Amino acid sequence: MSVEKQQTRQVDKDSSQNAFFSACANKVLDLTGWYCEPIPAKYNKAVIAYAPHTSNWDFPLLIVARFANKVNVQWAGKSEMFSWPFKGALKFLGGVPIERSKSTNMVQTVVNIFNSQERFLYAMSPEGTRKYQDFWRSGFYYIALEANVPIILYQLDYKQKRVTIGDVINVTGNIEKDLAAIDMVFKDVEPKFKEKYCLAKFKNQ
């Protein structure tokens, strides 16, 4: 079976409806004082770009939001991660293994998944790392552009303890204009570590 067909099968399962994990996730939010806004049901397909991403706590927070809101948001990881004994757990948490060899176009692989699914909400960090760098990675933008899906801008505000939708945009291919709009959404959001966050800009822009 081809990698693409395997991935199509892998994204069919929805663990976000698990009642036990949903109850646990909501309890975590109650105890920590966080609020996580759900992704509206009207969005069957979208790239969920979350920022600022400066802390190890960002990803667990999004996993908690996934189960608390019972929304099947998924994320990609290197295929090597999805081996025993972690494979089952990672898939349960919404993980989708992606082949990232030199001969594989990661953007096109994810676009193919979008095209093969009736519903696919794909979360990723535009920054790509918790460390400071001068630019964002452009994969999230081109996935949305080529798959013709909106980008849901998910704000992680540590000052307000809120994970909320800042805006939903449809990218146009005008990178400068689109990034300016994205930057406006995130520029006043309080990250965990301010010194690690950079504004929306691509490397070759």
Secondary structure, DSSP 4 states (H G I P E B T S, - for coil): --HHHHHHHHTT---TT-HHHHHHHHHHHHHHT-EEPPPPTT-SEEEEEEE---STTHHHHHHHHHHHTT--EEEEEEGGGSSTTTHHHHHHTTEEEE---TT--HHHHHHHHHHH-S-EEEEE-TT-SSS--SSB-SHHHHHHHHHT--EEEEEEETTTTEEEEEEEE---S-HHHHHHHHHHHHTT---SSGGG---S-BTT-
